[in-house]
Amino acid sequence: MDNLRSNNMKSGMQQAPSRSLLNAVGMTPEEMRKPIIGIVSSFNEIVPGHINLDKISDAVKLGVAEAGGMPVVFPAIAVCDGIAMGHLGMKYSLCSRDLIADSTETVAMAHQFDALVMIPNCDKTVPGMLMAAARLNIPTVFVSGGPMLSGKVKGKNTSLSSMFEAVGAYTAGKISEDDVLEYENKTCPTCGSCSGMYTANSMNCLTEVLGMGLRGNGTIPAVYSDRIRLAKRAGYAVMEMLKRDIRPRDIMTKEAFINALTMDMALGCSTNSMLHLPAIAYEAGVELNVDIANEISAKTPNLCHLAPAGHTYIEELNEAGGIYAVMKEISKLGLLNLDCMTVTGKTVGENIKNAINLDTDVIRPAENPYSKVGGIAVLKGNIAPDSCVVKRSAVLPNMLKHSGPARVFDCEEDAIEAIKGGKIVPGDVVVIRYEGPKGGPGMREMLNPTSAIAGMGLDDTVALITDGRFSGASRGASIGHASPEAAVGGPIGLLQDGDIIDIDINANTVNARVSEEEFAKRRENWKPRINEVTGYLARYRKLVSGAPRGAVLTVDEL
């Protein structure tokens, strides 16, 4: 092909030095004449969801080569949020998303790849690579490493949230140390992204909805051979996209993002999708305000109750027909744009035309949903005038409306100590602040405190509000992303022990019974608190909406 992008680095006398270096990596003249397809893989040996990605990339390479391309693999970093949780490491998780986007863009631009196959799996790798795909706008296909199979303890299926809750149950004296050890050995039985509808699986499923991944990308288990076949098909697909010049921004349109938000509600995805979808849209040149989430939720039924909201797991969703089957149910209500282009080279409507719901216990029919409204709600009030987010599908019915006294903590660790020490009682509203992007810094996930509350048997009587994040593994009345955060003067930073907090999830409100005059008086004595931090964590701040390329903030500018 004469018009290949890679010709910029490999053709003509001027690029003879480049060809010399390609010779050094073993590339033949015949291979140099082919399209150069970059395969970015976040393979590593510390993240369970990524330890199998070498096999996925090998399969992609075969697919690309069979379809006439020259595949070359390069790496991306990845953080396991579960391993990073409970210590300083969690401060680095969210900002890794921007590092992944930037480094992927850097390698692809420096080497002028003609097209890309992206192989992520866990929490920040998926949105980070989607951000990079939108920036680069060269033909790109996604194929994830796939979900972990659920574990089984004492006859019940389990996932990672079960492990965190077991620790809480042990602290409450409800189970023994031997019981905890059994959970430890059986909860995560295979490689793959953790088996509930947590952030990783949410984003892999939404990649499929956006049209950037092939059918099964979000649901085929990591250990299934079909995952290898899917990877080969991704190699074929990217070559077809290159031939037809189908690019990410042709796929990730405003209509595609509305489809993703709609399916987010139907599936009951992680609240972190409310951070990542706007960031990806920003890079694609699409304005996506999370305020429209409630409008979409109001007309979108919740059809799936996957762990931790319910007792079904991703492998069961796969057997029931996967994401296409859920999309088919939602399309019956006229809620999806069926004309959006996808990496299959076909429209959404063409893709889901023959999809069948094979298990109506796993995927409720549109006419018999778990609830008539979506799985995520955006709340506002005098605690969070900009917004905050709750995974409504994981909230017990009696906690959809809750009032109680605030128990205020300035960090996650203090809150956990109080919960485990029995200082939190039924009716309380735990408030954890100074955990936002700046104040944390890094916007840590609050899975430890929510799991401690659940493990202590308080998830049906105690709510939690934070300017940090909640993992998709969290359940209960866990309200996160409160904005503006405490560190920049958000009202959550002005709350005091004993303030009565009123939460009404169905009404999309969260308020403290504190007057504007009283808040103003408290603000006079308020001093900003920003923890010390170094390195990239100090530089990357605009985590919610996606920082413009080249925008680097120093600590002094915070």
Secondary structure, 3 states (H helix, E strand, C coil): CCCCCCHHHHCCHHHHHHHHHHHHCCCCHHHHCCCEEEEEECCCCCCCCCCCHHHHHHHHHHHHHHCCCEEEEEECCCCCHHHHCCCHHHHHHHHHHHHHHHHHHHHHHHHCCCEEEEECCCCCHHHHHHHHHHHHCCCEEECCCCECCCEEECCEEECHHHHHHHHHHHHCCCCCHHHHHHHHHHCCCCCCECCCCCHHHHHHHHHHHHCCECCCCCCCCCCCHHHHHHHHHHHHHHHHHHHHCCCHHHHCCHHHHHHHHHHHHHHCCCCCHHHHHHHHHHHCCCCCCCCHHHHHHHHCCECCCECCCCCECHHHHHHCCHHHHHHHHHHCCCCCCCCCECCCCCEHHHHHCCCCCCCCCCCCCCCCCCECCCCCEEEECCCCCCEEEECHHHCCHHHCEEEEEEEEECCHHHHHHHHHCCCCCCCCEEEECCCCCCCCCCCCECHHHHHHHHHCCCCCCCEEEECCECCCCCCCCEEEEEECCHHHCCHHHHCCCCCEEEEECCCCEEEECCCHHHHHHHHHCCCCCCCCCCCHHHHCCCCCCCCCCCCCCCHHHC
